[in-house]
Amino acid sequence: MRTVSAAETAPTLHPWLVHASGLRVRAGRHLAVDGLDLALPTGVHGLLGPNGAGKTTLMRALSTVVEPAGGTLTLLGKPVDGRADLREVRRGLGYLPQQFGFYPRFTVREFVEYLAWLKEMPKAAIPDAVQRAIDRVGLTDRAGHRMKTLSGGMLRRAGIAQAIVNDPDLLLLDEPTVGLDPEQRLDFRDLLRDLGTDSCVLVSTHLVEDVVAACSDVVLMNEGKLVFHGTPDDLVARGGDADAGDSPAERGYSALLRKHREGA
Ligand SMILES: Nc1ncnc2c1ncn2[C@@H]1O[C@H](COP(=O)(O)OP(=O)(O)OP(=O)(O)O)[C@@H](O)[C@H]1O
């Protein structure tokens, strides 16, 4: 009998929950992500970039909705390519698309339950997980209301609830704060910080201040390429008085984009 070493039985440790190298992703015929190198550990990562930078396309690739056109992509330690069985990766994912579909007559609880079922959660765990997700986004008193009766901000919160119902290791939120009122945005920042303590959260937004307040690091894209990856303090340090923006972080954002465009 062969002796099995400890190294062979140890769980595979992968500090990077997302690892992309030379990643290329198409949106229609356009190469919207063009040779991206990115490694993300546990934490809250803010994804910034002007309109058309490729943020949504990157999110779609990380959520396994679109297959990369080139480069390599590893999610939760599993390579993602045309041959991979993605079911296990998908069980560990949460994704809030910019626009998401739902049955308007479903209640909030039915909507979140339905997504939990699609994510192949164990049946017995679903009711408690659904209630917790609804509570975490502040929709407890709306759980029995039909989706079609919710305001825009409430709908987005229902979308966040379905994304987190399975306690995902990788959570992808595409513009989750659109439609949230100022109070809800502050609550959402707290939720983000909480979620980022034991999972990898990538959140795209146009609100630079949200990133500074709630994210451990900032990923800045432009025209499909990575412009900057660093801490919010690093971002702030890049800005000067002459750069456009209402805050130090916005001036850092503008300075980085300007330099990237000048170098292009
Ligand atoms: N279906 C499509 N066909 C062709 N081009 C597309 C398609 N979808 C997106 N694009 C293009 O790909 C690029 C990246 O789009 P993407 O939606 O990923 O950017 P984004 O950073 O999310 O932008 P926004 O901040 O406006 O949401 C843009 O130039 C866009 O015009």
The ligand as an SDF file (V2000), in Angstrom:
LIG
                    3D

 31 33  0  0  0  0  0  0  0  0999 V2000
  -23.5920   43.4140  -27.6340 N   0  0  0  0  0  0  0  0  0  0  0  0
  -22.6150   44.2690  -27.9570 C   0  0  0  0  0  0  0  0  0  0  0  0
  -22.2110   44.4080  -29.2350 N   0  0  0  0  0  0  0  0  0  0  0  0
  -21.1860   45.2350  -29.5600 C   0  0  0  0  0  0  0  0  0  0  0  0
  -20.5230   45.9890  -28.6610 N   0  0  0  0  0  0  0  0  0  0  0  0
  -20.8870   45.8980  -27.3870 C   0  0  0  0  0  0  0  0  0  0  0  0
  -21.9540   45.0490  -26.9510 C   0  0  0  0  0  0  0  0  0  0  0  0
  -22.0860   45.1740  -25.6040 N   0  0  0  0  0  0  0  0  0  0  0  0
  -21.1460   46.0580  -25.2180 C   0  0  0  0  0  0  0  0  0  0  0  0
  -20.4390   46.5170  -26.2810 N   0  0  0  0  0  0  0  0  0  0  0  0
  -19.3330   47.4670  -26.2470 C   0  0  0  0  0  0  0  0  0  0  0  0
  -18.3220   46.9320  -25.4020 O   0  0  0  0  0  0  0  0  0  0  0  0
  -17.7140   47.9670  -24.6450 C   0  0  0  0  0  0  0  0  0  0  0  0
  -17.7490   47.6290  -23.1640 C   0  0  0  0  0  0  0  0  0  0  0  0
  -19.0990   47.6220  -22.7320 O   0  0  0  0  0  0  0  0  0  0  0  0
  -19.4650   47.3330  -21.2060 P   0  0  0  0  0  0  0  0  0  0  0  0
  -20.9540   47.3280  -21.1070 O   0  0  0  0  0  0  0  0  0  0  0  0
  -18.7330   46.1250  -20.7330 O   0  0  0  0  0  0  0  0  0  0  0  0
  -18.8470   48.6370  -20.4760 O   0  0  0  0  0  0  0  0  0  0  0  0
  -19.1080   49.2080  -19.0180 P   0  0  0  0  0  0  0  0  0  0  0  0
  -17.7630   49.5810  -18.4730 O   0  0  0  0  0  0  0  0  0  0  0  0
  -19.8960   48.2470  -18.2080 O   0  0  0  0  0  0  0  0  0  0  0  0
  -19.9530   50.5160  -19.3250 O   0  0  0  0  0  0  0  0  0  0  0  0
  -21.0780   51.3010  -18.4290 P   0  0  0  0  0  0  0  0  0  0  0  0
  -20.3170   52.0460  -17.3760 O   0  0  0  0  0  0  0  0  0  0  0  0
  -21.6910   52.2140  -19.4370 O   0  0  0  0  0  0  0  0  0  0  0  0
  -22.0290   50.2810  -17.8920 O   0  0  0  0  0  0  0  0  0  0  0  0
  -18.4180   49.2620  -25.0280 C   0  0  0  0  0  0  0  0  0  0  0  0
  -17.6390   49.9160  -26.0090 O   0  0  0  0  0  0  0  0  0  0  0  0
  -19.7300   48.7930  -25.6210 C   0  0  0  0  0  0  0  0  0  0  0  0
  -20.1790   49.6920  -26.6090 O   0  0  0  0  0  0  0  0  0  0  0  0
  1  2  1  0
  2  3  1  0
  2  7  2  0
  3  4  2  0
  4  5  1  0
  5  6  2  0
  6  7  1  0
  6 10  1  0
  7  8  1  0
  8  9  2  0
  9 10  1  0
 10 11  1  0
 11 12  1  0
 11 30  1  0
 12 13  1  0
 13 14  1  0
 13 28  1  0
 14 15  1  0
 15 16  1  0
 16 17  2  0
 16 18  1  0
 16 19  1  0
 19 20  1  0
 20 21  2  0
 20 22  1  0
 20 23  1  0
 23 24  1  0
 24 25  2  0
 24 26  1  0
 24 27  1  0
 28 29  1  0
 28 30  1  0
 30 31  1  0
M  END
$$$$
